[in-house]
Amino acid sequence: MSAEEGDDAARREALLRLREATSLHELGDIDGALAAANQAIALAPGLVEAHLYVGTTLVARKRRYRDGLQELERARELSPGDASVYYNLGWCYEFAAHNLSRRPGRKGSPEMEPNRLYAKAVEYMRRCLELNPEEEMRGDIQKLLERTPGSDM
Protein backbone atom coordinates (compact mmCIF):
# COMPACT_ATOMS: atom_id res chain seq x y z
CA MET A 1 0.00 0.00 0.00
CA SER A 2 1.35 3.43 -0.93
CA ALA A 3 1.60 6.31 1.54
CA GLU A 4 -1.25 8.06 -0.28
CA GLU A 5 -3.47 4.98 0.04
CA GLY A 6 -2.59 4.78 3.72
CA ASP A 7 -3.52 8.44 4.17
CA ASP A 8 -6.82 7.86 2.36
CA ALA A 9 -7.58 4.82 4.52
CA ALA A 10 -6.79 6.78 7.69
CA ARG A 11 -9.01 9.65 6.55
CA ARG A 12 -11.89 7.26 5.78
CA GLU A 13 -11.50 5.66 9.20
CA ALA A 14 -11.35 9.10 10.82
CA LEU A 15 -14.58 10.11 9.07
CA LEU A 16 -16.22 6.93 10.41
CA ARG A 17 -15.08 7.87 13.93
CA LEU A 18 -16.49 11.38 13.43
CA ARG A 19 -19.86 9.94 12.30
CA GLU A 20 -19.77 7.72 15.39
CA ALA A 21 -19.16 10.84 17.49
CA THR A 22 -22.21 12.51 15.97
CA SER A 23 -24.37 9.47 16.68
CA LEU A 24 -23.16 9.24 20.26
CA HIS A 25 -23.76 12.97 20.72
CA GLU A 26 -27.34 12.59 19.52
CA LEU A 27 -27.81 9.80 22.08
CA GLY A 28 -26.52 12.10 24.82
CA ASP A 29 -23.21 10.31 25.31
CA ILE A 30 -21.03 13.41 25.12
CA ASP A 31 -17.98 11.78 26.68
CA GLY A 32 -18.19 8.88 24.23
CA ALA A 33 -18.68 11.31 21.37
CA LEU A 34 -15.60 13.29 22.37
CA ALA A 35 -13.57 10.08 22.63
CA ALA A 36 -14.62 9.05 19.12
CA ALA A 37 -13.86 12.51 17.71
CA ASN A 38 -10.45 12.50 19.37
CA GLN A 39 -9.80 9.11 17.75
CA ALA A 40 -10.65 10.75 14.43
CA ILE A 41 -8.07 13.46 15.12
CA ALA A 42 -5.47 10.83 16.05
CA LEU A 43 -6.09 9.07 12.73
CA ALA A 44 -6.22 12.22 10.60
CA PRO A 45 -4.78 15.25 12.45
CA GLY A 46 -5.73 17.55 9.58
CA LEU A 47 -9.45 16.70 9.71
CA VAL A 48 -10.85 20.18 10.36
CA GLU A 49 -14.37 18.90 11.02
CA ALA A 50 -13.13 16.80 13.94
CA HIS A 51 -11.34 19.76 15.51
CA LEU A 52 -14.50 21.86 15.08
CA TYR A 53 -16.62 19.18 16.71
CA VAL A 54 -14.29 18.71 19.67
CA GLY A 55 -13.84 22.45 20.14
CA THR A 56 -17.49 23.43 20.04
CA THR A 57 -18.50 20.46 22.21
CA LEU A 58 -15.89 21.23 24.85
CA VAL A 59 -17.04 24.86 24.95
CA ALA A 60 -20.80 24.43 24.76
CA ARG A 61 -21.39 21.10 26.50
CA LYS A 62 -18.46 20.63 28.88
CA ARG A 63 -17.71 24.31 29.66
CA ARG A 64 -14.02 23.56 29.13
CA TYR A 65 -13.49 26.89 27.42
CA ARG A 66 -9.71 26.99 27.19
CA ASP A 67 -9.43 23.46 25.78
CA GLY A 68 -12.29 23.97 23.36
CA LEU A 69 -10.99 27.30 22.08
CA GLN A 70 -7.56 25.74 21.53
CA GLU A 71 -9.14 23.03 19.35
CA LEU A 72 -10.98 25.69 17.37
CA GLU A 73 -7.77 27.66 16.93
CA ARG A 74 -6.20 24.48 15.56
CA ALA A 75 -9.04 24.23 13.02
CA ARG A 76 -8.30 27.84 12.02
CA GLU A 77 -4.63 27.01 11.49
CA LEU A 78 -5.62 24.07 9.30
CA SER A 79 -8.21 25.97 7.27
CA PRO A 80 -7.57 29.74 7.47
CA GLY A 81 -9.95 30.62 4.63
CA ASP A 82 -13.01 28.70 5.85
CA ALA A 83 -15.91 30.92 6.90
CA SER A 84 -17.48 28.13 8.97
CA VAL A 85 -14.34 27.88 11.10
CA TYR A 86 -14.55 31.61 11.89
CA TYR A 87 -18.28 31.28 12.54
CA ASN A 88 -17.59 28.59 15.16
CA LEU A 89 -14.70 30.57 16.63
CA GLY A 90 -16.82 33.74 16.94
CA TRP A 91 -19.77 31.92 18.44
CA CYS A 92 -17.65 29.96 20.93
CA TYR A 93 -15.57 32.94 22.04
CA GLU A 94 -18.80 34.90 22.60
CA PHE A 95 -20.39 31.97 24.46
CA ALA A 96 -17.38 31.59 26.76
CA ALA A 97 -17.15 35.36 27.38
CA HIS A 98 -20.85 35.59 28.19
CA ASN A 99 -20.75 32.68 30.63
CA LEU A 100 -17.53 33.79 32.31
CA SER A 101 -18.83 37.36 32.69
CA ARG A 102 -21.77 36.02 34.68
CA ARG A 103 -19.38 34.80 37.40
CA PRO A 104 -18.18 38.07 38.94
CA GLY A 105 -15.37 37.91 41.44
CA ARG A 106 -14.02 34.63 40.13
CA LYS A 107 -10.46 35.20 39.05
CA GLY A 108 -9.17 33.36 36.05
CA SER A 109 -6.22 33.69 33.79
CA PRO A 110 -5.85 36.91 31.79
CA GLU A 111 -6.40 35.13 28.46
CA MET A 112 -9.81 33.95 29.70
CA GLU A 113 -10.92 37.43 30.79
CA PRO A 114 -14.41 38.09 29.31
CA ASN A 115 -13.56 41.39 27.59
CA ARG A 116 -10.59 39.77 25.88
CA LEU A 117 -12.78 36.87 24.77
CA TYR A 118 -15.46 39.25 23.48
CA ALA A 119 -12.80 41.09 21.44
CA LYS A 120 -11.65 37.80 19.86
CA ALA A 121 -15.29 36.88 19.17
CA VAL A 122 -15.84 40.16 17.32
CA GLU A 123 -12.58 39.75 15.38
CA TYR A 124 -13.53 36.26 14.24
CA MET A 125 -17.13 37.13 13.41
CA ARG A 126 -15.96 40.02 11.24
CA ARG A 127 -13.46 37.71 9.52
CA CYS A 128 -16.28 35.26 8.84
CA LEU A 129 -18.25 38.03 7.13
CA GLU A 130 -15.19 39.02 5.06
CA LEU A 131 -15.06 35.44 3.75
CA ASN A 132 -18.56 35.86 2.28
CA PRO A 133 -20.35 32.98 4.04
CA GLU A 134 -23.66 31.51 2.93
CA GLU A 135 -26.65 33.75 3.63
CA GLU A 136 -27.94 31.90 6.72
CA MET A 137 -24.52 31.99 8.37
CA ARG A 138 -24.15 35.67 7.46
CA GLY A 139 -27.48 36.45 9.13
CA ASP A 140 -26.59 34.52 12.29
CA ILE A 141 -23.23 36.28 12.58
CA GLN A 142 -24.78 39.71 12.03
CA LYS A 143 -27.33 39.06 14.80
CA LEU A 144 -24.61 37.80 17.12
CA LEU A 145 -22.46 40.84 16.40
CA GLU A 146 -25.36 43.14 17.24
CA ARG A 147 -25.56 41.75 20.77
CA THR A 148 -21.85 41.22 21.42
CA PRO A 149 -20.17 43.82 23.64
CA GLY A 150 -17.47 45.75 21.80
CA SER A 151 -18.79 45.13 18.29
CA ASP A 152 -20.08 48.71 17.81
CA MET A 153 -22.84 47.52 15.49
C-alpha positions as CSV (number, residue, x, y, z in Angstrom):
1,M,0.0,0.0,0.0
2,S,1.3,3.4,-0.9
3,A,1.6,6.3,1.5
4,E,-1.2,8.1,-0.3
5,E,-3.5,5.0,0.0
6,G,-2.6,4.8,3.7
7,D,-3.5,8.4,4.2
8,D,-6.8,7.9,2.4
9,A,-7.6,4.8,4.5
10,A,-6.8,6.8,7.7
11,R,-9.0,9.6,6.6
12,R,-11.9,7.3,5.8
13,E,-11.5,5.7,9.2
14,A,-11.3,9.1,10.8
15,L,-14.6,10.1,9.1
16,L,-16.2,6.9,10.4
17,R,-15.1,7.9,13.9
18,L,-16.5,11.4,13.4
19,R,-19.9,9.9,12.3
20,E,-19.8,7.7,15.4
21,A,-19.2,10.8,17.5
22,T,-22.2,12.5,16.0
23,S,-24.4,9.5,16.7
24,L,-23.2,9.2,20.3
25,H,-23.8,13.0,20.7
26,E,-27.3,12.6,19.5
27,L,-27.8,9.8,22.1
28,G,-26.5,12.1,24.8
29,D,-23.2,10.3,25.3
30,I,-21.0,13.4,25.1
31,D,-18.0,11.8,26.7
32,G,-18.2,8.9,24.2
33,A,-18.7,11.3,21.4
34,L,-15.6,13.3,22.4
35,A,-13.6,10.1,22.6
36,A,-14.6,9.1,19.1
37,A,-13.9,12.5,17.7
38,N,-10.4,12.5,19.4
39,Q,-9.8,9.1,17.8
40,A,-10.7,10.7,14.4
41,I,-8.1,13.5,15.1
42,A,-5.5,10.8,16.0
43,L,-6.1,9.1,12.7
44,A,-6.2,12.2,10.6
45,P,-4.8,15.2,12.4
46,G,-5.7,17.5,9.6
47,L,-9.5,16.7,9.7
48,V,-10.8,20.2,10.4
49,E,-14.4,18.9,11.0
50,A,-13.1,16.8,13.9
51,H,-11.3,19.8,15.5
52,L,-14.5,21.9,15.1
53,Y,-16.6,19.2,16.7
54,V,-14.3,18.7,19.7
55,G,-13.8,22.5,20.1
56,T,-17.5,23.4,20.0
57,T,-18.5,20.5,22.2
58,L,-15.9,21.2,24.8
59,V,-17.0,24.9,24.9
60,A,-20.8,24.4,24.8
61,R,-21.4,21.1,26.5
62,K,-18.5,20.6,28.9
63,R,-17.7,24.3,29.7
64,R,-14.0,23.6,29.1
65,Y,-13.5,26.9,27.4
66,R,-9.7,27.0,27.2
67,D,-9.4,23.5,25.8
68,G,-12.3,24.0,23.4
69,L,-11.0,27.3,22.1
70,Q,-7.6,25.7,21.5
71,E,-9.1,23.0,19.3
72,L,-11.0,25.7,17.4
73,E,-7.8,27.7,16.9
74,R,-6.2,24.5,15.6
75,A,-9.0,24.2,13.0
76,R,-8.3,27.8,12.0
77,E,-4.6,27.0,11.5
78,L,-5.6,24.1,9.3
79,S,-8.2,26.0,7.3
80,P,-7.6,29.7,7.5
81,G,-10.0,30.6,4.6
82,D,-13.0,28.7,5.8
83,A,-15.9,30.9,6.9
84,S,-17.5,28.1,9.0
85,V,-14.3,27.9,11.1
86,Y,-14.5,31.6,11.9
87,Y,-18.3,31.3,12.5
88,N,-17.6,28.6,15.2
89,L,-14.7,30.6,16.6
90,G,-16.8,33.7,16.9
91,W,-19.8,31.9,18.4
92,C,-17.7,30.0,20.9
93,Y,-15.6,32.9,22.0
94,E,-18.8,34.9,22.6
95,F,-20.4,32.0,24.5
96,A,-17.4,31.6,26.8
97,A,-17.2,35.4,27.4
98,H,-20.8,35.6,28.2
99,N,-20.8,32.7,30.6
100,L,-17.5,33.8,32.3
101,S,-18.8,37.4,32.7
102,R,-21.8,36.0,34.7
103,R,-19.4,34.8,37.4
104,P,-18.2,38.1,38.9
105,G,-15.4,37.9,41.4
106,R,-14.0,34.6,40.1
107,K,-10.5,35.2,39.1
108,G,-9.2,33.4,36.1
109,S,-6.2,33.7,33.8
110,P,-5.8,36.9,31.8
111,E,-6.4,35.1,28.5
112,M,-9.8,34.0,29.7
113,E,-10.9,37.4,30.8
114,P,-14.4,38.1,29.3
115,N,-13.6,41.4,27.6
116,R,-10.6,39.8,25.9
117,L,-12.8,36.9,24.8
118,Y,-15.5,39.3,23.5
119,A,-12.8,41.1,21.4
120,K,-11.7,37.8,19.9
121,A,-15.3,36.9,19.2
122,V,-15.8,40.2,17.3
123,E,-12.6,39.7,15.4
124,Y,-13.5,36.3,14.2
125,M,-17.1,37.1,13.4
126,R,-16.0,40.0,11.2
127,R,-13.5,37.7,9.5
128,C,-16.3,35.3,8.8
129,L,-18.3,38.0,7.1
130,E,-15.2,39.0,5.1
131,L,-15.1,35.4,3.7
132,N,-18.6,35.9,2.3
133,P,-20.4,33.0,4.0
134,E,-23.7,31.5,2.9
135,E,-26.7,33.8,3.6
136,E,-27.9,31.9,6.7
137,M,-24.5,32.0,8.4
138,R,-24.2,35.7,7.5
139,G,-27.5,36.5,9.1
140,D,-26.6,34.5,12.3
141,I,-23.2,36.3,12.6
142,Q,-24.8,39.7,12.0
143,K,-27.3,39.1,14.8
144,L,-24.6,37.8,17.1
145,L,-22.5,40.8,16.4
146,E,-25.4,43.1,17.2
147,R,-25.6,41.7,20.8
148,T,-21.9,41.2,21.4
149,P,-20.2,43.8,23.6
150,G,-17.5,45.7,21.8
151,S,-18.8,45.1,18.3
152,D,-20.1,48.7,17.8
153,M,-22.8,47.5,15.5
